[in-house]
Amino acid sequence: MPNRTLALFFDYGGTLDADGIPWKEHFEAVYRSLGVAIEREKFDRAFYDADDRLTEEGLDRHTLNEMLDDQVGRVLSNLGIDDAQLKDRVVQAFRGDTLRKVEENKRVLERLKKNYRLGVISNFYGNLPAVCNELGLGDLLDVVVDSRRIGHIKPSREIFEAALKGVGVRPEEAVMVGDSYKRDMLGARAMGMPHVLLAAKGSGTPPTPCCPGDRVIHRLADLLEHY
């Protein structure tokens, strides 16, 4: 008899705040929409350096806007760009995208909450619970696991185990939904946890499922057809 699904876990960045678009690609699109042409390799280095430093230092008390302001400021500094107005425009554009998508996806979570325990598992900066509360997701989530707070990052077993413990289910009774093949899909597979890949529409080569028969969706709302 198949195991009954009792819990659904979600990544945050690129999943709850954007349908399958990771932060780096999302930020890069925002910069380009504002007329900032940057070599991809140079932007990648600037982004990942900022991300690594924020992860190391932590942003435990930062609001969404403060976090974005810090992140964008560091990326621009790494790129050698000193433009306060540009920084504000990037922050507000990204924040606007986030608010719109989270509001849309909140309605999906509200429907799923009627039948499942819900949680977030994310590599983050220590302020994920605060950000989820700020975005109005807190009451919908039974557990929020922030990598910096527990000292482990996806795809490590420990971060998934913390989420499972938080909702009191076994790996086979939960489903991981995320946009990262390496962090979300392979991490869940190693736990024996079913998984669903969220891949942006029009992203080029069709995504390859992690395991035969895995579901691939293009909007979070597509989950409602299966759960």
Z-matrix of the N, CA and C atoms (Angstrom, degrees):
N
C 1 1.463
C 2 1.528 1 109.76
N 3 1.342 2 118.77 1 127.83
C 4 1.471 3 120.89 2 -178.85
C 5 1.525 4 111.50 3 -60.50
N 6 1.334 5 115.25 4 147.51
C 7 1.460 6 119.59 5 176.47
C 8 1.517 7 109.84 6 -69.05
N 9 1.305 8 115.33 7 140.55
C 10 1.450 9 120.66 8 177.35
C 11 1.522 10 109.51 9 -80.20
N 12 1.333 11 116.70 10 135.06
C 13 1.462 12 121.03 11 176.70
C 14 1.519 13 109.08 12 -77.78
N 15 1.347 14 115.68 13 124.07
C 16 1.451 15 121.24 14 -179.02
C 17 1.530 16 112.51 15 -111.84
N 18 1.336 17 116.68 16 -22.69
C 19 1.470 18 119.78 17 -174.84
C 20 1.521 19 110.98 18 -141.76
N 21 1.314 20 114.95 19 147.26
C 22 1.462 21 122.45 20 174.50
C 23 1.521 22 108.51 21 -122.45
N 24 1.332 23 115.68 22 127.86
C 25 1.460 24 121.52 23 177.71
C 26 1.529 25 109.02 24 -111.32
N 27 1.326 26 115.52 25 144.02
C 28 1.462 27 121.41 26 -178.08
C 29 1.520 28 110.27 27 -127.54
N 30 1.325 29 115.39 28 144.23
C 31 1.455 30 120.44 29 163.70
C 32 1.532 31 106.49 30 -72.01
N 33 1.339 32 116.19 31 161.87
C 34 1.467 33 118.39 32 176.39
C 35 1.531 34 110.72 33 -96.78
N 36 1.336 35 117.74 34 -73.19
C 37 1.462 36 120.79 35 -174.72
C 38 1.521 37 112.75 36 -67.10
N 39 1.320 38 116.46 37 119.92
C 40 1.453 39 121.25 38 -178.66
C 41 1.519 40 112.85 39 92.19
N 42 1.336 41 116.32 40 -6.94
C 43 1.463 42 120.21 41 -179.33
C 44 1.521 43 110.66 42 -121.48
N 45 1.333 44 117.23 43 -65.76
C 46 1.464 45 119.35 44 178.33
C 47 1.516 46 112.38 45 -76.53
N 48 1.345 47 117.26 46 -28.65
C 49 1.469 48 119.59 47 -176.24
C 50 1.526 49 113.24 48 -102.77
N 51 1.330 50 117.74 49 -1.65
C 52 1.472 51 121.57 50 178.60
C 53 1.522 52 107.31 51 -168.11
N 54 1.301 53 117.20 52 134.09
C 55 1.461 54 120.07 53 -175.36
C 56 1.522 55 111.76 54 -75.83
N 57 1.342 56 115.44 55 83.33
C 58 1.451 57 120.97 56 173.64
C 59 1.509 58 115.71 57 82.66
N 60 1.329 59 117.72 58 14.74
C 61 1.472 60 120.95 59 179.12
C 62 1.525 61 108.52 60 -109.77
N 63 1.337 62 118.86 61 107.17
C 64 1.471 63 121.21 62 179.72
C 65 1.529 64 111.56 63 -60.35
N 66 1.331 65 115.21 64 157.85
C 67 1.466 66 119.91 65 -176.56
C 68 1.520 67 113.23 66 -55.04
N 69 1.325 68 117.96 67 -44.26
C 70 1.464 69 119.05 68 -175.98
C 71 1.529 70 110.65 69 -59.96
N 72 1.341 71 116.63 70 -47.17
C 73 1.453 72 120.05 71 179.81
C 74 1.526 73 111.48 72 -66.65
N 75 1.329 74 116.17 73 -36.35
C 76 1.467 75 120.69 74 178.63
C 77 1.532 76 110.29 75 -64.83
N 78 1.330 77 116.18 76 -48.64
C 79 1.463 78 119.60 77 179.12
C 80 1.528 79 110.80 78 -62.14
N 81 1.335 80 116.74 79 -42.75
C 82 1.464 81 119.37 80 -178.82
C 83 1.523 82 110.71 81 -60.66
N 84 1.335 83 117.09 82 -40.01
C 85 1.467 84 120.84 83 178.19
C 86 1.526 85 110.92 84 -64.15
N 87 1.334 86 117.31 85 -37.94
C 88 1.462 87 121.00 86 178.26
C 89 1.527 88 110.08 87 -64.41
N 90 1.331 89 117.59 88 -47.02
C 91 1.466 90 120.74 89 179.09
C 92 1.526 91 110.04 90 -57.47
N 93 1.310 92 117.01 91 -46.50
C 94 1.469 93 120.48 92 -177.28
C 95 1.535 94 111.07 93 -65.93
N 96 1.342 95 116.53 94 -35.36
C 97 1.468 96 119.43 95 178.87
C 98 1.523 97 111.33 96 -66.21
N 99 1.332 98 115.99 97 -21.96
C 100 1.463 99 121.02 98 179.19
C 101 1.530 100 111.80 99 -97.00
N 102 1.330 101 115.36 100 10.93
C 103 1.456 102 119.98 101 174.16
C 104 1.510 103 115.25 102 86.17
N 105 1.340 104 117.27 103 14.07
C 106 1.465 105 120.54 104 179.09
C 107 1.522 106 108.63 105 -95.56
N 108 1.325 107 116.40 106 106.98
C 109 1.470 108 121.49 107 179.87
C 110 1.523 109 108.87 108 -94.01
N 111 1.328 110 116.15 109 115.51
C 112 1.458 111 121.52 110 -176.79
C 113 1.519 112 109.12 111 -128.86
N 114 1.334 113 116.53 112 135.54
C 115 1.464 114 119.42 113 174.85
C 116 1.520 115 108.74 114 -58.63
N 117 1.318 116 115.79 115 134.81
C 118 1.472 117 119.83 116 -174.70
C 119 1.529 118 112.33 117 -57.67
N 120 1.305 119 117.10 118 -44.02
C 121 1.467 120 119.88 119 -178.72
C 122 1.527 121 110.88 120 -62.49
N 123 1.322 122 116.47 121 -39.95
C 124 1.458 123 120.91 122 179.01
C 125 1.523 124 110.40 123 -66.92
N 126 1.333 125 116.95 124 -42.06
C 127 1.462 126 120.24 125 178.78
C 128 1.522 127 110.52 126 -64.97
N 129 1.321 128 117.03 127 -41.82
C 130 1.468 129 120.34 128 179.60
C 131 1.519 130 110.79 129 -57.54
N 132 1.321 131 116.79 130 -45.66
C 133 1.470 132 120.49 131 -179.70
C 134 1.520 133 110.46 132 -62.56
N 135 1.330 134 116.25 133 -44.18
C 136 1.466 135 120.37 134 -178.65
C 137 1.525 136 110.91 135 -64.27
N 138 1.333 137 117.02 136 -41.93
C 139 1.459 138 121.50 137 -178.50
C 140 1.525 139 111.02 138 -67.00
N 141 1.322 140 116.60 139 -49.87
C 142 1.461 141 119.23 140 -175.43
C 143 1.523 142 112.13 141 -68.03
N 144 1.334 143 117.03 142 -32.71
C 145 1.459 144 119.19 143 175.68
C 146 1.526 145 110.43 144 -64.13
N 147 1.333 146 116.63 145 -44.98
C 148 1.471 147 120.58 146 178.52
C 149 1.521 148 110.45 147 -62.64
N 150 1.320 149 116.68 148 -43.74
C 151 1.462 150 121.33 149 -178.97
C 152 1.529 151 111.00 150 -62.48
N 153 1.321 152 116.68 151 -44.13
C 154 1.469 153 120.50 152 179.94
C 155 1.525 154 111.55 153 -62.98
N 156 1.328 155 116.16 154 -41.23
C 157 1.460 156 119.52 155 -179.08
C 158 1.530 157 111.74 156 -68.59
N 159 1.310 158 116.95 157 -39.12
C 160 1.460 159 120.33 158 177.94
C 161 1.525 160 110.57 159 -66.41
N 162 1.313 161 116.37 160 -38.70
C 163 1.465 162 120.28 161 177.61
C 164 1.522 163 110.65 162 -63.77
N 165 1.316 164 115.93 163 -41.98
C 166 1.470 165 120.87 164 -179.07
C 167 1.527 166 111.54 165 -68.57
N 168 1.318 167 116.90 166 -43.41
C 169 1.462 168 120.69 167 -175.84
C 170 1.524 169 112.29 168 -81.44
N 171 1.323 170 117.16 169 -34.18
C 172 1.453 171 121.42 170 179.99
C 173 1.518 172 113.03 171 83.35
N 174 1.334 173 114.57 172 150.00
C 175 1.461 174 121.36 173 179.95
C 176 1.523 175 108.84 174 -132.84
N 177 1.308 176 116.27 175 49.48
C 178 1.460 177 121.47 176 -167.94
C 179 1.520 178 114.76 177 -53.64
N 180 1.318 179 118.56 178 -32.87
C 181 1.464 180 120.71 179 -175.29
C 182 1.525 181 113.33 180 -111.81
N 183 1.304 182 117.02 181 12.32
C 184 1.463 183 120.22 182 -176.39
C 185 1.529 184 112.17 183 -79.13
N 186 1.320 185 115.57 184 136.56
C 187 1.459 186 120.96 185 169.11
C 188 1.527 187 108.60 186 -74.72
N 189 1.323 188 116.33 187 173.48
C 190 1.461 189 120.47 188 176.94
C 191 1.523 190 110.49 189 -57.39
N 192 1.333 191 117.51 190 -47.01
C 193 1.454 192 120.65 191 -176.76
C 194 1.529 193 111.27 192 -66.31
N 195 1.323 194 117.15 193 -41.15
C 196 1.473 195 120.82 194 178.59
C 197 1.519 196 110.70 195 -63.71
N 198 1.319 197 116.62 196 -40.24
C 199 1.465 198 120.99 197 179.07
C 200 1.528 199 111.18 198 -63.59
N 201 1.327 200 116.18 199 -46.47
C 202 1.460 201 119.96 200 179.57
C 203 1.521 202 110.98 201 -64.88
N 204 1.319 203 116.80 202 -40.09
C 205 1.458 204 121.30 203 178.96
C 206 1.525 205 110.46 204 -60.47
N 207 1.326 206 116.64 205 -42.79
C 208 1.470 207 121.42 206 179.51
C 209 1.528 208 109.88 207 -67.12
N 210 1.320 209 116.38 208 -45.46
C 211 1.461 210 120.65 209 -177.21
C 212 1.526 211 111.18 210 -62.96
N 213 1.324 212 116.42 211 -49.34
C 214 1.467 213 120.76 212 -178.22
C 215 1.524 214 110.67 213 -65.58
N 216 1.322 215 116.58 214 -40.06
C 217 1.463 216 120.04 215 178.31
C 218 1.515 217 112.07 216 -58.93
N 219 1.323 218 116.76 217 -40.93
C 220 1.469 219 120.41 218 -179.52
C 221 1.526 220 111.38 219 -70.84
N 222 1.321 221 116.88 220 -39.82
C 223 1.463 222 119.40 221 178.52
C 224 1.530 223 110.36 222 -62.70
N 225 1.339 224 116.65 223 -46.89
C 226 1.467 225 119.68 224 179.19
C 227 1.517 226 111.65 225 -61.55
N 228 1.325 227 116.53 226 -39.74
C 229 1.463 228 120.07 227 177.40
C 230 1.526 229 110.49 228 -62.24
N 231 1.330 230 116.72 229 -42.73
C 232 1.466 231 120.62 230 178.08
C 233 1.520 232 111.80 231 -62.69
N 234 1.333 233 115.64 232 -29.46
C 235 1.474 234 120.53 233 179.72
C 236 1.525 235 112.27 234 -87.04
N 237 1.329 236 116.32 235 -3.78
C 238 1.455 237 119.99 236 -179.54
C 239 1.518 238 113.43 237 75.41
N 240 1.338 239 116.45 238 26.90
C 241 1.469 240 121.46 239 -178.95
C 242 1.525 241 109.15 240 -109.48
N 243 1.325 242 116.60 241 120.60
C 244 1.464 243 122.25 242 178.61
C 245 1.523 244 107.87 243 -112.53
N 246 1.343 245 115.54 244 92.36
C 247 1.459 246 120.40 245 -174.27
C 248 1.522 247 108.29 246 -149.86
N 249 1.326 248 116.21 247 95.97
C 250 1.467 249 121.12 248 -176.06
C 251 1.531 250 111.70 249 -63.28
N 252 1.321 251 116.78 250 -36.81
C 253 1.463 252 120.03 251 179.94
C 254 1.525 253 111.29 252 -66.21
N 255 1.320 254 116.08 253 -41.36
C 256 1.461 255 120.25 254 177.82
C 257 1.533 256 109.66 255 -62.74
N 258 1.318 257 116.54 256 -43.02
C 259 1.463 258 119.78 257 179.33
C 260 1.522 259 110.64 258 -57.80
N 261 1.317 260 116.61 259 -46.00
C 262 1.465 261 120.37 260 -179.67
C 263 1.524 262 111.37 261 -63.36
N 264 1.322 263 116.93 262 -38.62
C 265 1.463 264 120.27 263 -179.33
C 266 1.522 265 111.45 264 -67.78
N 267 1.327 266 116.83 265 -39.62
C 268 1.467 267 120.24 266 177.75
C 269 1.527 268 109.84 267 -64.96
N 270 1.334 269 116.17 268 -46.18
C 271 1.466 270 120.72 269 -179.72
C 272 1.520 271 110.82 270 -59.00
N 273 1.309 272 117.10 271 -47.79
C 274 1.462 273 120.12 272 -176.51
C 275 1.529 274 111.78 273 -68.56
N 276 1.327 275 117.06 274 -35.28
C 277 1.461 276 119.92 275 178.34
C 278 1.527 277 110.53 276 -66.73
N 279 1.320 278 116.31 277 -45.48
C 280 1.467 279 120.18 278 -179.44
C 281 1.528 280 110.19 279 -67.23
N 282 1.321 281 115.87 280 -41.44
C 283 1.468 282 120.09 281 178.75
C 284 1.543 283 110.37 282 -62.64
N 285 1.318 284 116.35 283 -41.51
C 286 1.456 285 119.58 284 179.06
C 287 1.519 286 111.78 285 -62.10
N 288 1.336 287 116.54 286 -43.94
C 289 1.463 288 120.80 287 176.52
C 290 1.527 289 110.33 288 -58.77
N 291 1.339 290 115.53 289 -43.78
C 292 1.464 291 121.14 290 -178.22
C 293 1.515 292 111.32 291 -62.27
N 294 1.324 293 116.72 292 -48.89
C 295 1.468 294 120.56 293 -177.52
C 296 1.521 295 111.56 294 -61.51
N 297 1.322 296 116.26 295 -41.29
C 298 1.473 297 119.43 296 180.00
C 299 1.526 298 111.46 297 -65.08
N 300 1.323 299 117.06 298 -46.31
C 301 1.458 300 119.99 299 -176.79
C 302 1.524 301 111.94 300 -71.38
N 303 1.322 302 117.48 301 -39.64
C 304 1.462 303 119.67 302 179.08
C 305 1.524 304 110.45 303 -64.49
N 306 1.322 305 117.38 304 -39.59
C 307 1.463 306 120.01 305 178.21
C 308 1.529 307 110.42 306 -62.04
N 309 1.306 308 116.14 307 -40.11
C 310 1.469 309 120.81 308 177.34
C 311 1.524 310 110.52 309 -65.33
N 312 1.325 311 116.48 310 -46.19
C 313 1.461 312 120.16 311 -177.22
C 314 1.529 313 112.82 312 -74.66
N 315 1.313 314 116.56 313 -20.55
C 316 1.468 315 119.70 314 176.12
C 317 1.523 316 110.02 315 -61.00
N 318 1.316 317 116.54 316 -37.14
C 319 1.465 318 119.88 317 179.38
C 320 1.522 319 111.41 318 -65.70
N 321 1.337 320 116.38 319 -32.84
C 322 1.472 321 120.66 320 175.48
C 323 1.524 322 109.83 321 -66.67
N 324 1.324 323 116.70 322 -45.42
C 325 1.465 324 120.60 323 179.94
C 326 1.522 325 111.46 324 -63.42
N 327 1.316 326 116.62 325 -37.10
C 328 1.467 327 120.10 326 179.51
C 329 1.523 328 110.73 327 -60.83
N 330 1.314 329 117.43 328 -39.22
C 331 1.463 330 120.59 329 178.48
C 332 1.528 331 111.03 330 -71.99
N 333 1.324 332 117.11 331 -41.31
C 334 1.460 333 120.31 332 -179.82
C 335 1.524 334 111.73 333 -67.61
N 336 1.318 335 116.34 334 -31.98
C 337 1.466 336 121.67 335 -178.02
C 338 1.526 337 111.98 336 -60.37
N 339 1.323 338 117.91 337 -24.61
C 340 1.463 339 121.22 338 -179.14
C 341 1.525 340 111.99 339 -65.41
N 342 1.350 341 116.62 340 -23.62
C 343 1.455 342 120.12 341 -174.86
C 344 1.518 343 115.50 342 -124.92
N 345 1.339 344 117.11 343 -11.05
C 346 1.458 345 119.68 344 -174.03
C 347 1.523 346 111.79 345 -136.80
N 348 1.323 347 115.42 346 154.39
C 349 1.458 348 120.75 347 166.12
C 350 1.525 349 107.00 348 -80.41
N 351 1.320 350 116.43 349 138.76
C 352 1.458 351 121.19 350 -174.09
C 353 1.520 352 111.00 351 -119.88
N 354 1.326 353 115.28 352 146.13
C 355 1.460 354 119.26 353 177.88
C 356 1.511 355 111.57 354 -152.84
N 357 1.322 356 115.64 355 165.47
C 358 1.463 357 123.00 356 175.96
C 359 1.526 358 108.43 357 -120.99
N 360 1.315 359 115.91 358 134.23
C 361 1.464 360 122.96 359 174.94
C 362 1.519 361 106.59 360 -125.12
N 363 1.323 362 117.71 361 114.44
C 364 1.459 363 118.81 362 -172.81
C 365 1.521 364 111.95 363 -146.40
N 366 1.334 365 115.41 364 142.80
C 367 1.464 366 121.08 365 168.19
C 368 1.521 367 106.14 366 -77.23
N 369 1.342 368 116.05 367 111.40
C 370 1.456 369 118.84 368 -170.94
C 371 1.523 370 109.98 369 -142.87
N 372 1.342 371 116.20 370 -168.45
C 373 1.461 372 121.83 371 -168.77
C 374 1.528 373 114.31 372 -107.64
N 375 1.322 374 117.64 373 8.78
C 376 1.463 375 120.31 374 -178.78
C 377 1.507 376 114.10 375 103.11
N 378 1.331 377 117.38 376 -12.22
C 379 1.475 378 121.11 377 -176.68
C 380 1.522 379 113.04 378 -111.31
N 381 1.331 380 117.60 379 16.36
C 382 1.456 381 119.53 380 -177.23
C 383 1.531 382 113.03 381 -62.09
N 384 1.341 383 120.24 382 -43.97
C 385 1.469 384 118.06 383 177.43
C 386 1.530 385 112.28 384 -57.46
N 387 1.330 386 116.37 385 -41.06
C 388 1.466 387 120.07 386 -179.85
C 389 1.529 388 110.94 387 -66.06
N 390 1.325 389 117.19 388 -41.21
C 391 1.461 390 120.78 389 179.76
C 392 1.528 391 110.44 390 -65.36
N 393 1.331 392 116.66 391 -42.33
C 394 1.471 393 119.56 392 178.53
C 395 1.533 394 110.90 393 -61.71
N 396 1.320 395 115.95 394 -40.92
C 397 1.472 396 119.13 395 177.57
C 398 1.519 397 110.89 396 -64.85
N 399 1.327 398 116.17 397 -42.90
C 400 1.466 399 120.72 398 -179.72
C 401 1.528 400 111.36 399 -60.58
N 402 1.327 401 115.91 400 -34.34
C 403 1.460 402 120.91 401 -177.88
C 404 1.530 403 112.51 402 -86.20
N 405 1.313 404 116.59 403 1.96
C 406 1.460 405 119.96 404 178.16
C 407 1.512 406 114.79 405 80.60
N 408 1.342 407 116.68 406 19.98
C 409 1.462 408 120.76 407 -179.26
C 410 1.523 409 112.75 408 -97.43
N 411 1.311 410 117.10 409 -14.94
C 412 1.456 411 121.10 410 -171.38
C 413 1.517 412 114.71 411 -54.01
N 414 1.322 413 117.59 412 -44.15
C 415 1.465 414 121.04 413 -177.26
C 416 1.523 415 112.52 414 -71.07
N 417 1.326 416 117.21 415 -15.13
C 418 1.462 417 120.90 416 -179.60
C 419 1.529 418 112.59 417 -91.86
N 420 1.328 419 116.63 418 -11.74
C 421 1.462 420 121.00 419 -172.65
C 422 1.522 421 111.54 420 -108.51
N 423 1.321 422 115.24 421 132.81
C 424 1.462 423 120.93 422 177.94
C 425 1.521 424 111.73 423 -88.32
N 426 1.324 425 117.19 424 -22.63
C 427 1.458 426 121.09 425 177.92
C 428 1.523 427 108.66 426 -153.82
N 429 1.324 428 115.84 427 140.86
C 430 1.464 429 122.60 428 174.66
C 431 1.522 430 106.94 429 -127.98
N 432 1.324 431 116.54 430 115.47
C 433 1.462 432 121.51 431 -176.75
C 434 1.522 433 108.50 432 -110.14
N 435 1.319 434 115.62 433 113.79
C 436 1.461 435 124.86 434 -178.86
C 437 1.529 436 107.20 435 -105.85
N 438 1.322 437 116.75 436 123.19
C 439 1.464 438 121.18 437 -173.83
C 440 1.529 439 112.94 438 -54.96
N 441 1.328 440 117.05 439 -40.61
C 442 1.458 441 118.68 440 -177.88
C 443 1.528 442 111.31 441 -65.66
N 444 1.313 443 116.89 442 -33.37
C 445 1.465 444 120.48 443 -177.58
C 446 1.522 445 112.84 444 -71.92
N 447 1.339 446 117.01 445 -29.31
C 448 1.464 447 117.97 446 -179.36
C 449 1.523 448 113.00 447 -106.02
N 450 1.328 449 117.26 448 -5.82
C 451 1.461 450 120.35 449 175.12
C 452 1.517 451 115.12 450 79.19
N 453 1.324 452 117.86 451 19.88
C 454 1.465 453 122.12 452 178.01
C 455 1.526 454 108.39 453 -142.03
N 456 1.329 455 116.32 454 145.54
C 457 1.460 456 120.83 455 -179.96
C 458 1.527 457 110.12 456 -116.01
N 459 1.323 458 115.42 457 152.84
C 460 1.461 459 119.20 458 171.29
C 461 1.528 460 108.39 459 -62.55
N 462 1.317 461 117.52 460 138.98
C 463 1.465 462 129.01 461 15.26
C 464 1.532 463 115.42 462 -98.63
N 465 1.326 464 119.50 463 27.54
C 466 1.466 465 120.11 464 -177.60
C 467 1.533 466 110.85 465 -65.42
N 468 1.318 467 115.14 466 150.19
C 469 1.471 468 120.99 467 179.95
C 470 1.522 469 111.28 468 -61.61
N 471 1.330 470 116.32 469 -37.33
C 472 1.457 471 119.93 470 -171.92
C 473 1.527 472 113.31 471 -59.68
N 474 1.321 473 116.90 472 -36.54
C 475 1.469 474 118.64 473 -177.42
C 476 1.529 475 110.73 474 -71.65
N 477 1.319 476 116.57 475 -35.87
C 478 1.465 477 119.86 476 175.65
C 479 1.523 478 111.08 477 -70.78
N 480 1.324 479 116.09 478 -38.90
C 481 1.466 480 119.98 479 178.92
C 482 1.526 481 110.98 480 -62.29
N 483 1.332 482 117.11 481 -36.92
C 484 1.470 483 120.18 482 178.48
C 485 1.515 484 110.88 483 -63.09
N 486 1.325 485 116.83 484 -39.99
C 487 1.469 486 120.23 485 178.96
C 488 1.524 487 111.01 486 -68.15
N 489 1.317 488 117.08 487 -43.84
C 490 1.465 489 121.07 488 178.99
C 491 1.518 490 111.13 489 -60.55
N 492 1.319 491 116.06 490 -43.58
C 493 1.469 492 120.53 491 177.91
C 494 1.523 493 110.45 492 -62.91
N 495 1.323 494 116.12 493 -37.38
C 496 1.465 495 120.51 494 -177.66
C 497 1.509 496 114.19 495 -64.27
N 498 1.339 497 116.86 496 -27.38
C 499 1.472 498 119.39 497 179.81
C 500 1.529 499 112.16 498 -113.20
N 501 1.338 500 116.50 499 -2.59
C 502 1.461 501 120.16 500 174.26
C 503 1.510 502 115.66 501 69.59
N 504 1.346 503 116.78 502 41.76
C 505 1.464 504 119.88 503 177.62
C 506 1.525 505 110.09 504 -129.41
N 507 1.329 506 116.03 505 163.80
C 508 1.463 507 122.29 506 176.64
C 509 1.526 508 109.25 507 -87.75
N 510 1.345 509 118.28 508 159.75
C 511 1.473 510 120.32 509 -178.49
C 512 1.526 511 113.76 510 -53.94
N 513 1.322 512 116.66 511 -40.70
C 514 1.463 513 119.90 512 -177.51
C 515 1.521 514 112.85 513 -72.23
N 516 1.332 515 117.17 514 -9.47
C 517 1.467 516 121.17 515 178.43
C 518 1.533 517 112.48 516 -98.07
N 519 1.333 518 115.90 517 2.86
C 520 1.466 519 120.57 518 -178.66
C 521 1.525 520 109.80 519 -122.24
N 522 1.326 521 115.68 520 161.77
C 523 1.461 522 122.45 521 176.57
C 524 1.521 523 107.94 522 -130.41
N 525 1.341 524 116.35 523 132.79
C 526 1.456 525 121.58 524 176.35
C 527 1.522 526 109.45 525 -99.32
N 528 1.331 527 116.66 526 128.35
C 529 1.465 528 122.71 527 178.14
C 530 1.524 529 108.02 528 -116.38
N 531 1.318 530 117.17 529 122.49
C 532 1.457 531 119.22 530 -179.11
C 533 1.510 532 112.49 531 -161.50
N 534 1.329 533 115.64 532 170.86
C 535 1.463 534 121.04 533 -176.68
C 536 1.523 535 112.92 534 -102.23
N 537 1.344 536 117.74 535 -3.71
C 538 1.459 537 120.64 536 -177.33
C 539 1.529 538 110.90 537 -105.94
N 540 1.319 539 115.79 538 121.06
C 541 1.461 540 120.74 539 177.74
C 542 1.525 541 110.06 540 -62.87
N 543 1.324 542 116.73 541 -47.58
C 544 1.466 543 120.72 542 -175.60
C 545 1.518 544 112.32 543 -70.99
N 546 1.337 545 117.54 544 -49.45
C 547 1.460 546 120.07 545 -173.10
C 548 1.523 547 112.74 546 -80.08
N 549 1.332 548 116.61 547 -43.96
C 550 1.461 549 120.14 548 -174.17
C 551 1.530 550 112.84 549 -89.49
N 552 1.332 551 116.67 550 -52.93
C 553 1.460 552 120.07 551 -174.54
C 554 1.523 553 111.53 552 -70.57
N 555 1.325 554 117.90 553 -51.79
C 556 1.463 555 119.84 554 -177.78
C 557 1.520 556 111.39 555 -68.58
N 558 1.340 557 116.46 556 -34.21
C 559 1.466 558 119.03 557 177.15
C 560 1.508 559 111.69 558 -63.79
N 561 1.332 560 116.23 559 -44.46
C 562 1.466 561 120.27 560 178.98
C 563 1.527 562 110.68 561 -67.06
N 564 1.319 563 117.00 562 -41.66
C 565 1.469 564 120.33 563 -179.37
C 566 1.526 565 110.87 564 -59.60
N 567 1.318 566 116.80 565 -40.96
C 568 1.460 567 120.25 566 179.49
C 569 1.521 568 112.35 567 -62.75
N 570 1.332 569 116.26 568 -23.97
C 571 1.462 570 121.50 569 178.58
C 572 1.531 571 112.56 570 -89.01
N 573 1.332 572 117.18 571 -7.31
C 574 1.451 573 120.13 572 -172.83
C 575 1.515 574 111.89 573 75.51
N 576 1.339 575 115.94 574 26.94
C 577 1.466 576 122.16 575 -178.06
C 578 1.531 577 110.06 576 -103.12
N 579 1.302 578 119.32 577 127.56
C 580 1.464 579 120.65 578 174.65
C 581 1.525 580 110.78 579 -56.34
N 582 1.334 581 116.89 580 154.83
C 583 1.456 582 119.49 581 -174.38
C 584 1.520 583 110.73 582 -149.70
N 585 1.343 584 114.09 583 150.07
C 586 1.468 585 122.12 584 -179.67
C 587 1.528 586 107.63 585 -127.48
N 588 1.322 587 116.81 586 126.39
C 589 1.458 588 121.74 587 179.75
C 590 1.519 589 110.19 588 -89.96
N 591 1.322 590 115.86 589 128.91
C 592 1.460 591 122.17 590 175.12
C 593 1.526 592 107.68 591 -100.43
N 594 1.315 593 116.72 592 110.40
C 595 1.464 594 122.01 593 -176.47
C 596 1.515 595 109.80 594 -119.11
N 597 1.320 596 117.02 595 130.72
C 598 1.460 597 121.57 596 -178.20
C 599 1.517 598 110.98 597 -61.94
N 600 1.321 599 115.65 598 141.04
C 601 1.455 600 120.05 599 175.25
C 602 1.526 601 109.92 600 -66.75
N 603 1.330 602 116.02 601 144.99
C 604 1.452 603 119.88 602 176.94
C 605 1.503 604 113.51 603 68.30
N 606 1.346 605 117.40 604 26.52
C 607 1.468 606 120.43 605 -177.33
C 608 1.524 607 112.68 606 -90.16
N 609 1.352 608 116.98 607 15.15
C 610 1.459 609 119.82 608 177.21
C 611 1.518 610 111.16 609 99.27
N 612 1.331 611 116.37 610 -127.34
C 613 1.455 612 121.95 611 -178.64
C 614 1.525 613 110.60 612 -60.04
N 615 1.333 614 117.21 613 129.75
C 616 1.467 615 119.02 614 179.14
C 617 1.519 616 111.01 615 -55.68
N 618 1.327 617 117.98 616 135.75
C 619 1.461 618 120.71 617 -177.63
C 620 1.521 619 111.76 618 -65.43
N 621 1.325 620 115.60 619 144.88
C 622 1.454 621 121.50 620 177.89
C 623 1.519 622 108.82 621 -93.26
N 624 1.338 623 117.71 622 123.71
C 625 1.467 624 118.81 623 178.51
C 626 1.525 625 111.14 624 -59.66
N 627 1.312 626 115.47 625 149.93
C 628 1.456 627 120.86 626 179.93
C 629 1.529 628 110.75 627 -65.12
N 630 1.316 629 116.71 628 -43.67
C 631 1.461 630 123.01 629 -178.43
C 632 1.528 631 108.63 630 -131.74
N 633 1.334 632 117.89 631 153.38
C 634 1.466 633 120.27 632 177.72
C 635 1.534 634 110.71 633 -55.21
N 636 1.315 635 115.83 634 132.65
C 637 1.451 636 119.89 635 178.61
C 638 1.510 637 115.11 636 86.56
N 639 1.351 638 117.82 637 -3.85
C 640 1.467 639 119.98 638 178.33
C 641 1.530 640 111.09 639 -63.12
N 642 1.314 641 114.71 640 145.63
C 643 1.456 642 119.43 641 175.70
C 644 1.526 643 110.34 642 -82.54
N 645 1.328 644 115.41 643 141.25
C 646 1.463 645 122.61 644 172.23
C 647 1.519 646 106.39 645 -123.91
N 648 1.333 647 116.83 646 124.37
C 649 1.463 648 121.34 647 -179.79
C 650 1.524 649 109.36 648 -119.31
N 651 1.324 650 116.24 649 162.38
C 652 1.463 651 120.65 650 -178.37
C 653 1.523 652 113.05 651 -115.70
N 654 1.311 653 116.77 652 -11.81
C 655 1.464 654 122.70 653 173.40
C 656 1.516 655 107.19 654 -140.61
N 657 1.312 656 116.73 655 148.50
C 658 1.462 657 118.69 656 178.49
C 659 1.525 658 110.36 657 -59.83
N 660 1.329 659 116.39 658 -33.66
C 661 1.465 660 120.49 659 -179.11
C 662 1.522 661 112.07 660 -61.31
N 663 1.345 662 117.75 661 -21.02
C 664 1.471 663 120.62 662 178.69
C 665 1.533 664 111.14 663 -63.74
N 666 1.329 665 116.94 664 -22.01
C 667 1.467 666 119.65 665 178.41
C 668 1.529 667 111.71 666 -59.95
N 669 1.308 668 116.08 667 -29.76
C 670 1.463 669 119.74 668 -176.61
C 671 1.529 670 112.61 669 -65.37
N 672 1.316 671 116.41 670 -15.52
C 673 1.455 672 119.63 671 176.07
C 674 1.529 673 111.35 672 -78.77
N 675 1.340 674 116.04 673 -14.08
C 676 1.472 675 119.78 674 -174.45
C 677 1.521 676 113.95 675 -121.08
N 678 1.337 677 116.76 676 -21.05
C 679 1.483 678 119.67 677 -175.81
C 680 1.530 679 110.05 678 -131.34
